[in-house]
């Protein structure tokens, strides 16, 4: 998705000259609470900040200037040189303004009143804010060991001892207990419960409603002194509704078919299906 979002500002003028009408929540997609303009800026660069929540529309009324927009993962450049287009800048976008022409007049419309607390003026602090985990307000996340860029969606429960890596996607209606380690770039789809003693290494995919178990002889209110260790190694994928018995190691890049019941270790790159699961082939 492009960071450059230009709003057309229709020219309502006639033979007498140009006329642009600016209205809150009409051509401008927010209520305008503040405006300012920049002029007499030559041989200088401006901006070098982001806003947490504030939205802005920048319009070059006269002359030209160049914007650099940065969301922490990509940068885009755009030159403003017409009064009939506005540049929409959302929150959490780092912006710089360069190459002002001598006659440049830049009008900026803002969605909120001035608030210094909404500014991020240090680029490293901006990256930390952009990359911090997203935790849905309807989830219950007790662990503080959540990696950067990880997303945890609604109705998920993560207990305090769990460790979750970076850039993971923990979908809605999931449970992760205490003695659990989840690596980086892991996807856990809805309806999955990760019990004590389970490790998911980097790049693992867990499909919807996969069932993990951690007790070979379960009895109500009776607990083993320690739980068997189940390890899903790097790059492995487990299909929807598969069942994984306790104490099993699933090898790197293995593929577990949907609905399979895995009763023993799975070698690297193996493709297993069925109940009980058997090796049908190997990935390349």
C-alpha positions as CSV (number, residue, x, y, z in Angstrom):
1,X,0.0,0.0,0.0
2,X,1.4,3.4,-1.0
3,X,2.2,6.0,1.6
4,X,1.4,8.7,-1.0
5,X,-2.3,9.4,-0.9
6,X,-3.3,12.5,-2.9
7,X,-6.7,14.1,-2.5
8,X,-8.3,15.9,-5.5
9,X,-9.4,19.4,-4.6
10,X,-11.8,20.4,-7.4
11,X,-11.2,23.9,-8.8
12,X,-14.6,25.7,-8.7
13,X,-13.2,28.8,-10.4
14,X,-14.2,30.4,-13.7
15,X,-12.7,32.9,-16.1
16,X,-12.1,35.2,-13.1
17,X,-9.7,32.8,-11.5
18,X,-9.3,29.6,-9.4
19,X,-11.4,28.8,-6.4
20,X,-10.9,25.8,-4.1
21,X,-13.4,25.1,-1.3
22,X,-12.1,23.1,1.8
23,X,-14.6,21.5,4.1
24,X,-14.2,19.2,7.1
25,X,-15.3,15.6,6.6
26,X,-16.0,16.3,2.9
27,X,-13.0,16.7,0.6
28,X,-10.8,16.6,3.7
29,X,-11.4,13.2,5.5
30,X,-11.4,14.6,9.1
31,X,-12.6,17.5,11.1
32,X,-10.1,20.4,10.7
33,X,-9.1,21.7,14.1
34,X,-5.9,23.5,13.2
35,X,-4.2,24.9,10.1
36,X,-0.8,26.6,9.5
37,X,1.3,27.5,6.5
38,X,5.0,27.5,5.8
39,X,6.6,30.1,3.6
40,X,10.0,31.9,3.0
41,X,11.8,28.6,3.4
42,X,14.8,28.2,1.1
43,X,17.9,26.0,1.4
44,X,16.3,24.4,4.4
45,X,14.6,21.1,5.2
46,X,11.7,20.8,7.6
47,X,9.7,18.1,9.3
48,X,11.8,15.3,10.6
49,X,9.1,14.0,12.9
50,X,6.0,11.8,13.1
51,X,2.7,12.0,14.9
52,X,1.1,9.3,16.9
53,X,-2.5,10.0,16.1
54,X,-2.7,13.3,14.2
55,X,-3.7,13.3,10.6
56,X,-2.7,16.0,8.2
57,X,-3.4,17.2,4.6
58,X,-0.6,19.3,3.0
59,X,-1.4,21.6,0.1
60,X,1.2,23.5,-1.9
61,X,-0.7,26.8,-2.6
62,X,2.2,28.2,-4.5
63,X,5.6,27.0,-5.8
64,X,6.7,23.4,-5.0
65,X,8.3,21.2,-2.3
66,X,9.2,17.6,-2.0
67,X,8.0,15.3,0.8
68,X,9.7,12.1,2.0
69,X,7.2,9.8,3.8
70,X,8.5,6.8,5.8
71,X,6.4,4.2,7.7
72,X,9.5,2.4,9.1
73,X,9.7,-0.2,6.4
74,X,9.6,1.8,3.2
75,X,10.1,5.4,2.0
76,X,8.3,7.2,-0.8
77,X,8.9,10.6,-2.3
78,X,6.3,13.0,-3.8
79,X,6.5,16.5,-5.1
80,X,3.7,18.9,-4.4
81,X,3.4,21.7,-6.9
82,X,-0.4,22.4,-7.4
83,X,-3.1,23.9,-5.3
84,X,-5.6,21.3,-6.6
85,X,-4.1,18.3,-4.8
86,X,-3.7,17.6,-1.1
87,X,-1.3,15.1,0.4
88,X,-3.0,13.0,3.2
89,X,-0.5,12.0,5.9
90,X,-1.8,9.5,8.4
91,X,-0.5,8.9,12.0
92,X,2.8,7.1,12.5
93,X,4.3,8.3,9.3
94,X,7.7,10.0,9.5
95,X,7.8,13.0,7.2
96,X,10.5,15.3,5.8
97,X,10.1,18.3,3.5
98,X,12.9,19.3,1.1
99,X,13.6,21.4,-1.9
100,X,11.3,24.3,-1.2
101,X,11.0,26.7,-4.1
102,X,11.6,30.4,-3.3
103,X,7.9,31.2,-3.7
104,X,6.6,28.1,-1.9
105,X,3.6,28.5,0.3
106,X,2.6,25.2,2.0
107,X,-0.7,25.0,3.8
108,X,-1.2,22.2,6.4
109,X,-4.6,21.1,7.7
110,X,-4.6,19.1,11.0
111,X,-7.1,16.8,12.6
112,X,-6.2,17.9,16.2
113,X,-5.0,20.9,18.1
114,X,-1.3,21.3,18.8
115,X,-0.1,18.7,21.3
116,X,3.6,18.2,21.8
117,X,2.9,14.7,23.4
118,X,1.6,13.6,20.0
119,X,5.0,14.3,18.3
120,X,7.8,11.8,17.8
121,X,10.9,13.7,17.0
122,X,13.6,11.0,17.3
123,X,13.7,8.5,14.4
124,X,14.8,5.6,16.6
125,X,11.9,6.2,18.9
126,X,9.6,6.3,15.9
127,X,10.8,2.9,14.8
128,X,10.2,1.5,18.3
129,X,6.7,2.9,18.2
130,X,5.9,1.5,14.8
131,X,7.3,-1.9,15.5
132,X,5.9,-2.4,19.0
133,X,3.5,-5.4,19.4
134,X,-0.2,-4.9,18.6
135,X,-2.3,-6.4,21.4
136,X,-6.0,-6.2,20.8
137,X,-7.9,-4.7,23.7
138,X,-10.2,-7.7,23.9
139,X,-7.3,-10.1,24.5
140,X,-5.9,-11.1,27.9
141,X,-2.1,-10.9,27.6
142,X,-0.2,-11.3,30.9
143,X,3.3,-11.9,29.4
144,X,5.6,-9.0,28.9
145,X,7.9,-11.2,26.6
146,X,6.2,-10.2,23.3
147,X,8.4,-9.5,20.3
148,X,8.4,-6.5,18.0
149,X,5.7,-6.4,15.3
150,X,3.8,-9.3,16.8
151,X,0.0,-9.1,16.5
152,X,-2.3,-10.7,19.1
153,X,-6.0,-10.6,18.2
154,X,-9.2,-10.6,20.2
155,X,-10.2,-13.2,22.8
156,X,-6.6,-14.6,23.0
157,X,-5.2,-15.5,26.4
158,X,-1.4,-15.6,26.9
159,X,-0.2,-16.4,30.4
160,X,2.6,-14.6,32.1
161,X,5.4,-17.1,31.6
162,X,5.0,-17.5,27.9
163,X,7.7,-16.1,25.5
164,X,6.5,-14.9,22.1
165,X,9.0,-13.8,19.4
166,X,8.8,-11.1,16.8
167,X,6.6,-10.7,13.8
168,X,4.2,-13.4,14.9
169,X,0.4,-13.5,14.2
170,X,-1.6,-14.9,17.1
171,X,-5.2,-15.2,15.8
172,X,-8.4,-14.8,17.8
173,X,-9.6,-17.4,20.3
174,X,-6.2,-18.9,21.2
175,X,-4.6,-19.9,24.5
176,X,-0.9,-20.0,25.3
177,X,0.2,-21.3,28.7
178,X,3.2,-20.5,30.8
179,X,5.9,-23.0,29.8
180,X,5.7,-22.2,26.2
181,X,8.3,-20.7,23.7
182,X,7.2,-19.3,20.4
183,X,9.9,-18.2,18.0
184,X,9.9,-15.5,15.3
185,X,7.5,-15.3,12.3
186,X,5.1,-17.9,13.7
187,X,1.5,-18.0,12.7
188,X,-1.1,-19.5,15.1
189,X,-4.5,-19.7,13.6
190,X,-7.8,-19.5,15.6
191,X,-8.9,-22.3,17.9
192,X,-5.4,-23.4,18.9
193,X,-4.3,-24.0,22.5
194,X,-0.6,-24.2,23.2
195,X,-0.1,-26.0,26.5
196,X,2.9,-26.1,28.9
197,X,5.9,-27.9,27.5
198,X,5.4,-26.9,23.9
199,X,8.0,-25.0,21.7
200,X,7.3,-23.6,18.3
201,X,10.5,-22.6,16.6
202,X,10.9,-19.8,14.0
203,X,8.6,-19.7,10.8
204,X,6.2,-22.4,12.1
205,X,2.6,-22.4,10.8
206,X,-0.2,-23.8,13.1
207,X,-3.5,-24.2,11.2
208,X,-6.9,-23.7,12.6
209,X,-8.1,-25.9,15.5
210,X,-4.8,-27.9,15.7
211,X,-4.9,-29.9,18.9
212,X,-1.8,-30.2,21.1
213,X,-1.7,-32.5,24.1
214,X,0.9,-32.6,26.9
215,X,-0.1,-35.5,29.2
216,X,0.0,-39.1,28.0
217,X,-2.2,-40.4,30.9
218,X,-4.5,-37.4,31.8
219,X,-6.7,-37.6,34.9
220,X,-8.8,-34.8,36.3
221,X,-6.9,-32.9,39.0
222,X,-3.9,-35.1,38.7
223,X,-0.8,-33.4,37.2
224,X,2.6,-34.9,36.1
225,X,5.7,-33.6,37.9
226,X,6.8,-32.3,34.5
227,X,5.2,-32.1,31.1
228,X,6.6,-33.9,28.1
229,X,8.4,-31.6,25.7
230,X,6.9,-31.2,22.3
231,X,9.0,-29.3,19.7
232,X,7.9,-28.1,16.3
233,X,11.1,-27.2,14.5
234,X,11.8,-24.3,12.2
235,X,9.6,-24.0,9.1
236,X,7.2,-26.8,9.9
237,X,3.5,-26.5,9.1
238,X,0.6,-28.3,10.7
239,X,-2.7,-28.4,8.9
240,X,-6.1,-27.7,10.3
241,X,-7.6,-30.1,12.9
242,X,-4.4,-32.2,13.2
243,X,-3.7,-33.7,16.6
244,X,-0.2,-33.8,18.1
245,X,0.4,-36.3,20.9
246,X,2.8,-35.4,23.8
247,X,6.6,-35.4,23.7
248,X,6.8,-35.4,19.9
249,X,9.4,-33.7,17.8
250,X,8.3,-32.5,14.3
251,X,11.3,-31.9,12.1
252,X,12.3,-28.8,10.1
253,X,10.0,-27.9,7.2
254,X,7.8,-30.9,7.8
255,X,4.2,-30.8,6.6
256,X,1.5,-32.3,8.7
257,X,-1.7,-32.9,6.7
258,X,-5.1,-31.6,7.9
259,X,-6.7,-34.0,10.4
260,X,-3.6,-36.1,10.8
261,X,-3.0,-37.7,14.2
262,X,0.7,-37.6,14.9
263,X,1.8,-40.3,17.3
264,X,5.6,-40.3,16.8
265,X,8.4,-38.1,15.8
266,X,8.4,-36.7,12.2
267,X,11.6,-36.4,10.3
268,X,12.8,-33.2,8.6
269,X,10.9,-32.4,5.4
270,X,8.5,-35.3,5.8
271,X,4.9,-35.0,4.6
272,X,2.6,-37.0,7.0
273,X,-1.1,-37.7,6.7
274,X,-3.7,-40.0,8.2
275,X,-4.6,-41.6,11.5
276,X,-2.2,-42.6,12.8
277,X,0.0,-40.4,10.6
278,X,2.3,-42.0,8.2
279,X,5.0,-40.5,5.8
280,X,3.6,-40.0,2.4
281,X,6.6,-38.2,0.9
282,X,9.1,-35.4,1.4
283,X,9.2,-31.8,0.5
284,X,12.0,-30.7,-1.9
